[in-house]
């Protein structure tokens, strides 16, 4: 894979998130999309508390969702 094809930003975490937590990214984006009234860090903390997700992984999902208007 060339440097131009390398995934950057929050999506770069997606393969490890899927492997570690056993669910496709679409699953996590759907869950976060249902948290319409929460702010960024509230969503991150929800993923950490309810799904025992690490901070970096939770933040990557929320950042991606918000940047792509998945709400």
Secondary structure, DSSP 4 states (H G I P E B T S, - for coil): --TTTS--GGGGGHHHHHHHHSS-HHHHHHHHHT-TT--HHHHHHHHHHHH---HHHHHHHHHHHHHTT--
